[in-house]
Amino acid sequence: MGTGGVLVGLAIGWLLAAVRRRIHDPEVENTISLLSGYAAYLPAERLGVSGILAVVAMGIYLGRVGPRFVAADTRVQNVGMWDVVVFVLEGLIFILTGLALRPIVEGLTGAAALDLARAAVLVSLAVIIARLVWVYFAGNFRWLLGRRLRPREAAAALAGVDGRGLGRPAGR
């Protein structure tokens, strides 16, 4: 089921790449980009394989080969379009979550509310402690990360360049 979904996604991705190679109209390409997920999901579900894996495989494939044939002006417009789509979807998610939260909270009894509050505090503490440990480790033990994973600011400071790429005045 999973392998079939991946195969369907790769096949649909290959077909969409072939179509998009022949088109140079940013609006049409962006429309295809918006509908690509459905183009992979629906056939996969119809065949009884994983539609989610089909969409993921198609997205990874097109993300990998897309820059070879999608023009720069189309990519710029595509980024702006997807920023708006993500913004609208995130807004809708927060609205729906807010609408669903009130009946849930009102339905809690004293013991369930206390358990929920206790779990929320424990999760929050775990996240805060993990963040503090990570920041301490990353700040004090950079030498363990190796040359390739160290932050570039340290290399720039050693080269006499500030964080904006500008040279520092002599004598500082």
Backbone torsions as a table, in degrees:
resi	resn	phi	psi	omega
1	MET	NA	-45.6	179.0
2	GLY	-69.6	-44.0	179.6
3	THR	-63.7	-39.0	177.8
4	GLY	-62.4	-40.4	177.8
5	GLY	-62.3	-43.0	178.6
6	VAL	-63.9	-43.0	179.8
7	LEU	-63.9	-41.7	177.6
8	VAL	-63.5	-43.7	179.2
9	GLY	-61.3	-42.1	178.6
10	LEU	-67.0	-38.7	178.9
11	ALA	-65.1	-45.2	179.2
12	ILE	-65.6	-40.5	177.2
13	GLY	-60.4	-41.6	179.2
14	TRP	-64.2	-43.3	178.5
15	LEU	-63.5	-44.5	179.6
16	LEU	-65.1	-37.4	176.7
17	ALA	-62.8	-41.7	179.2
18	ALA	-63.4	-40.1	178.3
19	VAL	-67.2	-46.3	-175.9
20	ARG	-69.6	-22.3	176.1
21	ARG	-65.1	-27.2	-175.4
22	ARG	-95.3	-1.9	-176.1
23	ILE	-113.5	138.7	167.8
24	HIS	-137.0	72.9	174.8
25	ASP	-139.9	106.4	-173.9
26	PRO	-52.7	-39.5	-178.4
27	GLU	-65.7	-42.4	179.5
28	VAL	-67.5	-43.5	-180.0
29	GLU	-63.9	-38.0	178.6
30	ASN	-69.5	-34.1	175.0
31	THR	-64.8	-43.7	176.6
32	ILE	-60.9	-40.7	179.1
33	SER	-60.7	-41.3	178.8
34	LEU	-66.0	-36.2	-174.5
35	LEU	-92.8	-5.0	-176.3
36	SER	-59.4	-38.7	179.7
37	GLY	-60.4	-41.8	177.6
38	TYR	-67.1	-36.7	-179.2
39	ALA	-63.5	-26.9	177.4
40	ALA	-91.8	-39.5	-174.5
41	TYR	-67.8	-49.0	-173.0
42	LEU	-63.3	-47.3	177.9
43	PRO	-64.6	-36.7	-179.8
44	ALA	-63.9	-45.3	178.5
45	GLU	-64.5	-37.4	178.8
46	ARG	-64.0	-33.9	178.8
47	LEU	-83.1	-5.3	178.2
48	GLY	82.5	21.2	176.9
49	VAL	-112.8	176.7	-174.4
50	SER	-71.4	114.1	176.9
51	GLY	-69.7	-35.5	179.7
52	ILE	-63.5	-47.3	178.9
53	LEU	-65.0	-32.1	176.8
54	ALA	-64.0	-44.1	179.4
55	VAL	-65.2	-43.5	-179.7
56	VAL	-63.7	-46.2	-179.8
57	ALA	-62.8	-42.3	178.4
58	MET	-63.6	-42.5	179.6
59	GLY	-63.6	-42.3	178.3
60	ILE	-65.2	-43.2	179.7
61	TYR	-62.2	-50.2	-179.2
62	LEU	-67.2	-34.0	176.2
63	GLY	-64.9	-30.3	-179.5
64	ARG	-80.3	-42.5	-175.5
65	VAL	-97.8	-16.4	-176.2
66	GLY	-56.1	-45.1	-178.4
67	PRO	-60.6	-16.2	179.0
68	ARG	-73.5	-27.2	-174.5
69	PHE	-128.4	-8.4	178.6
70	VAL	-88.9	125.8	-177.8
71	ALA	-66.7	156.7	-176.7
72	ALA	-60.9	-42.5	-179.2
73	ASP	-64.7	-34.1	177.0
74	THR	-68.5	-42.2	178.9
75	ARG	-62.5	-40.6	179.3
76	VAL	-62.9	-46.8	178.9
77	GLN	-65.2	-36.9	-179.7
78	ASN	-63.7	-42.1	179.3
79	VAL	-61.9	-44.9	178.3
80	GLY	-62.9	-41.7	179.3
81	MET	-62.2	-46.7	-178.5
82	TRP	-68.0	-30.7	174.6
83	ASP	-61.9	-42.1	178.5
84	VAL	-66.9	-43.3	179.8
85	VAL	-60.5	-45.8	179.6
86	VAL	-63.5	-42.5	178.6
87	PHE	-59.0	-47.5	-179.1
88	VAL	-64.2	-44.0	-179.8
89	LEU	-65.2	-40.6	177.5
90	GLU	-63.8	-40.1	176.7
91	GLY	-61.1	-44.1	178.5
92	LEU	-63.5	-38.0	178.6
93	ILE	-63.1	-43.7	178.8
94	PHE	-65.2	-39.0	178.2
95	ILE	-63.6	-48.2	-179.1
96	LEU	-64.5	-38.5	177.4
97	THR	-63.6	-43.6	178.6
98	GLY	-62.7	-40.1	178.7
99	LEU	-68.0	-34.5	-178.9
100	ALA	-80.7	-22.6	-174.1
101	LEU	-71.5	-38.9	-176.6
102	ARG	-58.3	-51.2	179.2
103	PRO	-63.1	-32.9	179.5
104	ILE	-66.7	-47.9	-178.7
105	VAL	-65.4	-39.8	179.7
106	GLU	-66.3	-27.8	-179.3
107	GLY	-83.5	-5.7	-178.7
108	LEU	-76.7	140.5	173.3
109	THR	-92.5	176.4	-177.3
110	GLY	-57.8	-46.9	-177.4
111	ALA	-69.3	-41.1	179.8
112	ALA	-67.5	-38.4	178.1
113	ALA	-65.1	-39.4	178.7
114	LEU	-66.4	-41.5	176.9
115	ASP	-62.7	-42.1	178.9
116	LEU	-64.5	-43.3	179.0
117	ALA	-64.3	-41.4	179.0
118	ARG	-62.7	-43.7	178.7
119	ALA	-64.4	-40.2	179.4
120	ALA	-63.9	-41.5	178.6
121	VAL	-65.6	-42.2	179.5
122	LEU	-64.5	-42.2	178.5
123	VAL	-65.3	-43.2	178.9
124	SER	-61.7	-43.9	177.9
125	LEU	-63.1	-41.5	179.1
126	ALA	-62.1	-41.9	179.7
127	VAL	-66.6	-43.8	-179.7
128	ILE	-64.2	-44.3	179.8
129	ILE	-65.5	-43.2	177.9
130	ALA	-60.5	-41.5	178.9
131	ARG	-63.8	-44.9	179.4
132	LEU	-62.4	-42.9	179.4
133	VAL	-64.2	-44.2	-179.3
134	TRP	-63.4	-45.2	-179.5
135	VAL	-63.3	-41.5	178.4
136	TYR	-62.9	-47.1	-179.6
137	PHE	-62.6	-48.1	-177.1
138	ALA	-65.8	-32.4	-179.5
139	GLY	-79.7	-32.9	-173.0
140	ASN	-105.1	-13.6	-176.9
141	PHE	-128.5	41.7	179.5
142	ARG	-61.0	-31.4	-177.3
143	TRP	-62.4	-21.2	177.1
144	LEU	-74.6	-20.6	-175.0
145	LEU	-77.8	-16.1	-178.6
146	GLY	86.1	164.8	-176.2
147	ARG	-62.7	-39.8	-174.2
148	ARG	-71.7	-26.0	-175.8
149	LEU	-101.5	-4.0	179.0
150	ARG	-70.7	150.5	176.9
151	PRO	-60.9	145.2	-177.7
152	ARG	-73.1	-20.3	-178.9
153	GLU	-62.0	-36.6	-179.3
154	ALA	-64.7	-41.7	178.7
155	ALA	-66.8	-38.0	179.5
156	ALA	-66.6	-38.7	179.5
157	ALA	-65.2	-38.2	178.6
158	LEU	-67.5	-28.4	-178.7
159	ALA	-86.1	0.1	179.4
160	GLY	82.3	26.8	-178.8
161	VAL	-121.4	135.9	178.3
162	ASP	-81.1	179.0	-173.9
163	GLY	-63.8	-18.6	-179.0
164	ARG	-93.3	3.4	-179.6
165	GLY	85.8	12.4	-179.8
166	LEU	-101.9	142.5	178.4
167	GLY	-69.7	145.4	176.5
168	ARG	-82.9	149.5	176.9
169	PRO	-63.5	149.5	178.6
170	ALA	-61.6	145.8	177.2
171	GLY	90.0	2.3	178.4
172	ARG	-109.3	NA	NA
